[in-house]
Amino acid sequence: MILSEPQLSLLRILVKTFIQNSGWGNSARPDCLRAWAGEVDWECVTTVETDVAGHLAASPAGLDGRARKLLLQLFDAAVAAADPAKVLPQHLPPKPAGRCVVVGAGKAAASMAEAVEAAWADVAISGCVVAPYGYGKACTRVRVLEGGHPVPDENSVKAAREILSAVKGLGKDDLVLALISGGGSAAMCLPAEGLTLADKQAANRLLLASGLDIRTMNAARRRLSAIKGGRLAAAAAPARVVTLAISDIPGDNPSAIASGPTAPNEDGALDLSHVVQRLGSALPAPVARLLLDPGPPVVLSNADPVRLVATAASSLEAAAVLARGHGVEPILLGDDLEGEAAELGRAMARQVAATTGPVVLISGGETTVTVGNGPAGQGGRNTEFLLALAGELAGNAHVWALAADTDGEDGANLGAAGAIYTPDTLARARAAGLDARDALQRHDSGAFFDALGDLVRTGPTFTNVNDFRAILVLPTPLGQAIQE
């Protein structure tokens, strides 16, 4: 009998799983494994299927659900460790003698304002924060606005002007509490003198598609802004400015979080000529001129050092603690992994091949996807990482993985934070008529995992500590790997 491709795909994954987790050597494999060539002795396969079914019932069948559950729990733990309601109150300064103005920008801005209101119920608070669309929350004393992201829009400009206005005219006994998080660079946008919003939008789109690292992109954004690079804090003088930040930046440089509106601009004198060259002739001329001219430094005398209330490192450690509780040893690879998403996925797969479980490789950071000039599908950096990982692992029966953005949005316009990879991802894709290699080349990884039902959808998390990746490597016998 000749099998159809869907039948072959199912049989291959069953047989491969059984062989890899049984005592068979190559010489002991039954003749019915001619199924790999498309022919099968059904009587023999029935015997094999019976054995496989028993083996899976004892371990991998139930394990797939348990492995998925553990990966999702690790991700949830990472996000919870950056929940403003849990981590912000202990970082608040003493209550001010004068007025308290709350300002802020980013995906966590509204939830941070909510936490401040709850902690300082007896303080007369006013002010305004802006979050990207979908990340706003209703507060009682702080006005919450929403603006464009990842490309700023008119509402981003209106919000920036209102925030800047809120901090002017204050005295030395007054306090400005700045709540800063990732996503604020676009949501709060005030073009530098000589630039229009259209100039900023064009520059942002070019930066996002450039493949440049996040530090360089934010250095460019600061130079094009009238509110970033410490300029918001300078406008609040002589009032004291205390900044509480949730970091989505590898290395946690305060000047890079939302382009540092209240932090000293450490990259103020950075040479950005290579950025102008890379972005090419599509870059508006006024933007190019500003990128090449650092301008005078911004002097800050009224701003405290930025207080980091949550970071990627603290979130990764929270996930590691949970993993140990389930009998899986965590290996922390760092919170600052960068580079092309696909290249990192392949590199991680090679590392996994030399790893013996039960372990989980946990990492953070922010990769990039260089789209180029060709058409691009629906693909975020985390799903692209996973699809490249899948291609390199080629159905390794011991590996599950999750990659997702802690803000709940991977950038594929699919409403997903990321996705999950399983040992049978490629087999299920072939059975469904999906071409993994083609999807990767077209940057269509989000649609690929969506078709398999493996996207991770959380909705907005109201925080942001960058990407979270967990690669679970389980041993034989598989069924004994995870402790409930």
C-alpha positions in Angstrom: 0.0 0.0 0.0 1.2 3.5 -0.8 0.6 6.1 1.9 -0.7 9.6 1.3 1.6 12.4 2.5 -0.6 13.2 5.6 -0.5 9.5 6.5 3.3 9.4 6.0 3.8 12.4 8.2 1.8 11.0 11.0 3.6 7.6 10.8 7.0 9.2 10.6 6.6 11.1 13.8 5.1 8.1 15.6 7.8 5.8 14.5 10.6 8.3 15.1 9.4 9.1 18.6 9.1 5.4 19.4 12.6 4.6 18.1 14.3 7.5 19.9 12.7 6.4 23.2 13.0 2.7 23.0 15.8 0.1 23.2 15.8 -0.6 19.5 19.1 -0.3 17.7 19.4 0.2 13.9 19.7 -3.5 13.3 16.7 -4.3 15.4 14.2 -2.1 13.6 11.3 -4.0 12.1 11.0 -4.4 8.3 7.8 -2.3 8.4 10.0 0.8 8.7 10.0 0.6 4.9 7.3 3.2 5.6 10.0 5.8 5.3 10.1 5.1 1.6 6.3 5.3 1.3 5.6 1.5 1.4 4.2 -0.2 4.4 3.4 -3.7 5.7 0.2 -2.8 7.5 0.2 -6.0 9.6 3.6 -5.1 11.0 2.7 -1.4 11.4 -0.3 -2.4 13.5 2.1 -4.1 15.9 4.3 -1.1 15.9 1.4 1.3 16.4 0.2 -0.8 19.3 3.7 -0.6 20.9 3.9 3.1 20.1 0.5 3.8 21.6 1.4 2.0 24.8 4.7 3.9 25.0 3.0 7.3 24.3 0.3 6.6 26.9 3.0 6.0 29.5 4.9 9.2 28.6 5.0 11.4 25.6 1.2 11.5 24.9 0.5 13.1 28.2 3.8 14.9 28.3 3.1 17.1 25.3 0.4 18.8 27.2 2.5 18.9 30.4 5.4 20.4 28.5 3.3 23.1 27.0 1.7 23.8 30.3 5.1 24.2 32.0 6.4 26.6 29.2 3.3 28.7 29.6 3.7 28.8 33.4 7.3 29.9 33.0 6.2 32.7 30.7 3.4 33.7 33.1 5.9 33.8 35.9 8.2 36.1 33.9 5.4 38.5 33.1 4.1 38.5 36.7 7.6 39.4 38.0 7.2 42.7 36.0 3.6 43.5 37.2 3.7 47.1 38.4 1.1 46.4 41.1 3.6 44.0 42.7 6.9 45.6 42.1 6.4 49.4 41.9 5.2 50.5 45.5 8.5 49.6 47.2 10.4 51.9 44.9 8.3 55.1 45.5 10.1 58.0 47.1 8.9 59.8 50.2 5.7 61.7 49.7 6.4 65.3 48.5 5.8 68.4 50.6 4.4 70.2 47.5 2.5 69.1 44.4 2.9 65.6 42.8 2.7 65.4 39.0 2.7 62.0 37.5 3.8 61.7 33.9 4.9 58.7 31.8 5.0 56.8 28.6 5.1 53.2 27.5 3.2 49.9 27.6 3.3 49.8 31.4 2.6 53.5 31.9 -1.1 53.1 32.7 -0.7 50.1 35.0 2.2 52.0 36.7 0.0 55.0 37.2 -2.7 52.7 38.6 -0.2 51.3 41.1 0.9 54.8 42.2 -2.7 55.8 42.8 -3.3 52.7 44.9 -0.1 53.2 47.0 -0.6 57.0 47.4 -4.3 57.2 48.0 -3.8 60.2 50.4 -1.6 62.2 48.0 -3.0 64.9 45.7 -1.9 63.6 42.4 -2.4 65.1 38.9 -0.7 64.5 35.6 -0.9 62.5 32.4 0.6 59.3 30.9 0.4 57.9 27.4 0.4 54.2 26.4 0.3 52.5 23.0 -3.2 51.8 21.7 -4.7 48.9 23.7 -2.5 49.4 26.7 -4.5 52.2 28.4 -6.3 51.7 31.7 -8.7 54.0 33.4 -7.2 55.9 36.4 -9.0 58.2 38.7 -6.5 61.0 39.2 -4.0 60.6 36.3 -5.2 61.2 32.8 -4.4 58.2 30.5 -4.0 58.8 26.8 -3.1 56.5 23.9 -0.8 57.0 21.0 0.7 55.2 18.0 3.1 52.3 18.2 5.5 51.3 16.7 5.1 54.3 14.4 4.0 57.6 16.2 0.9 59.4 15.1 -0.9 62.7 15.8 -2.2 61.4 19.2 1.5 60.7 20.1 2.3 64.3 19.5 -0.8 65.6 21.4 0.2 63.4 24.4 3.8 64.6 24.4 2.6 68.2 24.4 0.2 67.6 27.2 2.9 65.8 29.3 5.4 68.6 28.6 2.8 71.2 29.7 2.1 69.3 32.9 5.6 69.6 34.2 6.1 73.3 33.5 5.7 76.0 36.2 6.6 73.7 39.1 8.6 74.7 42.2 11.5 73.1 44.1 9.2 71.5 46.6 7.2 69.8 43.9 7.7 66.2 42.7 7.5 64.9 39.2 7.1 61.1 39.2 8.0 59.8 35.7 6.7 56.3 34.9 8.7 55.0 31.9 8.6 51.7 30.0 9.2 50.2 26.6 6.9 51.5 23.9 7.0 55.0 25.1 9.4 56.2 22.4 6.6 56.0 19.8 3.6 56.7 22.0 5.1 60.0 23.2 6.5 61.8 20.2 7.4 65.5 19.8 9.5 66.2 16.7 12.7 68.3 17.2 12.7 71.8 15.8 12.7 71.7 12.0 11.0 68.3 11.8 7.4 67.3 11.0 5.5 64.3 12.3 5.8 62.9 8.7 9.6 63.2 9.0 9.5 61.3 12.3 7.2 58.6 10.9 9.3 58.0 7.9 12.4 57.8 10.0 10.7 55.3 12.4 9.6 53.0 9.6 13.1 53.0 8.1 14.6 52.3 11.5 12.2 49.4 12.3 13.0 47.7 8.9 16.8 48.4 9.1 17.9 45.5 11.3 19.8 48.0 13.6 20.1 47.1 17.2 17.7 48.8 19.7 20.5 51.0 21.3 21.3 52.6 17.9 17.6 53.0 17.0 16.9 54.8 20.3 20.0 57.0 20.0 18.6 58.1 16.6 15.1 58.7 18.1 16.5 60.8 20.9 18.3 63.0 18.5 15.1 63.6 16.6 13.0 64.5 19.6 12.1 67.6 21.6 11.1 65.5 24.7 13.5 62.5 24.8 17.1 62.4 25.9 16.5 64.0 29.2 14.5 67.0 27.8 11.3 66.2 29.7 13.2 66.3 33.0 15.0 69.5 32.0 11.6 71.1 31.3 10.4 70.2 34.9 13.2 72.2 36.7 13.4 73.2 39.5 11.0 70.4 40.6 12.6 67.1 41.6 12.2 64.3 39.1 12.1 60.7 40.2 11.8 58.1 37.4 10.5 54.6 38.0 11.3 52.5 34.9 10.4 49.0 33.7 13.3 48.1 31.4 12.8 46.4 28.0 16.4 47.2 27.0 19.3 44.7 27.0 21.7 46.0 29.6 19.0 48.2 31.3 20.6 51.5 30.2 18.1 54.1 31.5 18.8 56.5 28.7 17.5 53.9 26.2 14.2 53.0 27.9 11.6 54.8 25.9 14.5 56.9 24.6 15.2 58.3 28.1 12.9 61.3 28.5 14.2 61.9 32.0 17.6 60.3 31.9 21.0 61.7 30.9 21.7 61.1 27.2 24.8 58.9 27.3 24.7 58.5 23.6 24.3 62.2 22.9 27.6 62.5 21.1 27.4 59.1 19.3 28.4 59.1 15.7 25.3 58.1 13.7 26.7 58.6 10.2 26.5 54.9 9.6 22.7 55.1 10.3 22.3 57.8 7.7 24.2 55.7 5.2 22.3 52.6 6.0 18.8 54.2 5.7 19.8 55.7 2.4 18.1 58.2 0.1 14.6 57.4 1.5 15.6 59.3 4.7 14.1 62.8 4.7 16.9 65.4 4.4 16.0 67.3 7.7 16.2 63.9 9.5 19.6 63.2 8.0 20.9 66.6 9.1 19.8 66.1 12.7 21.3 62.6 12.9 24.6 63.9 11.8 24.6 66.9 14.3 24.5 65.9 18.1 23.7 69.5 19.1 24.4 70.9 22.6 24.2 68.5 25.6 21.1 68.4 27.8 22.0 69.4 31.4 20.1 67.7 34.2 20.5 69.0 37.8 17.0 68.1 39.1 16.7 64.4 38.2 17.4 61.5 40.5 19.1 58.4 39.1 16.5 56.3 37.4 15.1 53.5 39.6 14.6 50.2 37.9 11.5 48.5 39.3 11.5 45.5 36.9 14.0 44.1 34.4 14.3 41.2 32.1 16.9 39.6 34.5 14.4 39.6 37.4 11.7 38.1 35.2 14.1 35.3 33.9 15.0 34.5 37.5 11.4 34.2 38.5 10.9 31.7 35.7 14.0 29.8 36.8 12.7 29.5 40.3 9.4 28.0 39.0 11.3 25.5 36.7 13.3 24.2 39.7 10.1 23.7 41.5 9.0 21.3 38.7 12.2 19.3 38.8 13.7 20.9 35.7 17.1 22.6 36.0 17.2 26.1 34.5 20.1 27.3 32.5 20.1 31.1 32.3 21.7 32.2 29.0 21.3 36.0 29.7 18.8 38.8 29.3 20.7 40.5 26.4 20.7 38.1 23.5 20.4 40.1 20.3 21.0 39.7 16.6 18.9 38.3 13.7 16.1 36.2 15.1 16.6 33.3 12.6 20.3 33.2 13.2 19.8 33.0 17.0 17.2 30.3 16.6 19.7 28.1 14.6 22.5 28.8 17.1 20.2 27.8 20.0 19.2 24.6 18.3 22.9 23.6 17.9 23.3 24.3 21.6 20.3 22.2 22.5 21.7 19.3 20.5 24.6 19.1 23.0 22.3 19.4 26.0 21.0 16.5 28.2 17.8 17.1 30.1 15.8 17.6 32.1 16.8 21.3 31.6 15.2 24.5 30.4 17.4 27.1 28.6 16.0 30.5 29.5 17.0 33.7 27.8 15.8 37.3 27.1 16.8 40.2 25.0 15.5 41.6 21.7 16.3 40.1 18.3 15.7 41.8 15.0 14.2 40.7 11.7 15.7 42.4 8.6 12.9 42.4 6.1 14.7 43.7 3.1 13.0 44.9 -0.1 10.8 41.8 -0.8 7.3 41.3 0.4 6.9 40.2 4.0 4.3 38.0 5.6 2.9 38.0 9.1 6.0 37.3 11.2 7.2 38.6 14.6 10.7 38.2 15.8 9.8 35.4 18.3 7.9 33.3 15.9 10.8 33.7 13.4 13.2 32.6 16.1 11.1 29.5 16.7 10.6 28.6 13.1 14.4 28.8 12.5 14.9 26.7 15.7 12.4 24.1 14.4 14.2 23.8 11.0 17.5 23.1 12.7 16.1 20.7 15.3 14.3 18.7 12.5 11.9 17.0 14.8 14.1 16.3 17.9 11.7 14.3 20.1 13.0 15.7 23.3 12.6 19.5 22.7 9.7 21.9 23.3 10.1 25.7 23.2 8.3 28.9 23.7 9.3 32.4 22.6 7.1 35.4 23.3 7.2 39.1 24.0 6.3 39.9 27.6 4.2 42.8 26.4 1.8 40.4 24.7 2.5 41.5 21.1 5.1 39.9 18.8 4.5 42.4 16.0 2.9 40.1 13.5 -0.5 41.8 13.6 -2.0 38.5 14.8 -2.8 39.5 18.3 -0.2 37.0 19.7 2.7 37.3 22.1 4.6 34.5 20.4 4.3 30.8 19.8 5.1 27.3 21.1 7.3 24.7 19.2 6.8 21.0 19.8 8.6 17.9 18.6 5.9 17.3 15.9 5.7 20.9 14.7 7.2 20.2 11.3 5.3 16.9 10.8 2.0 18.6 11.6 3.0 21.4 9.2 3.7 19.0 6.4 0.4 17.2 7.0 -1.3 20.6 6.7 0.4 21.5 3.5 2.6 24.2 5.1 6.2 24.8 3.9 8.3 25.8 6.9 11.3 26.9 4.8 9.2 29.1 2.6 7.4 30.7 5.6 10.8 31.5 7.1 12.1 33.1 3.9 9.0 35.2 3.5 9.0 36.2 7.2 5.6 34.6 7.5 6.3 32.7 10.7 3.3 34.1 12.6 0.9 32.9 10.0 2.7 29.5 10.1 2.2 28.9 13.8 -1.3 30.4 13.6 -2.3 27.7 11.1 -1.0 25.0 13.5 -2.9 26.5 16.5 0.3 27.2 18.4 0.3 30.9 18.8 0.4 32.2 22.4 -2.3 34.8 22.9 -2.4 36.8 26.1 -3.7 40.2 25.1 -1.9 43.3 26.4 0.0 42.5 29.6 0.4 46.1 30.6 4.1 45.6 31.2 7.2 45.0 29.0 10.6 43.4 29.9 11.4 42.4 26.3 11.3 38.9 24.9 11.2 35.6 26.8 12.5 32.4 25.4 12.4 29.0 27.1 13.7 25.8 25.5 12.7 22.6 27.4 14.9 19.6 26.9 13.6 16.4 28.3 15.3 13.0 28.8 14.3 9.4 28.4 12.1 8.1 29.9 10.1 11.2 29.0 7.2 10.5 31.3 9.3 11.0 34.4 10.7 14.4 33.5 8.3 17.0 34.8 7.1 17.0 38.4 3.5 18.2 38.9 
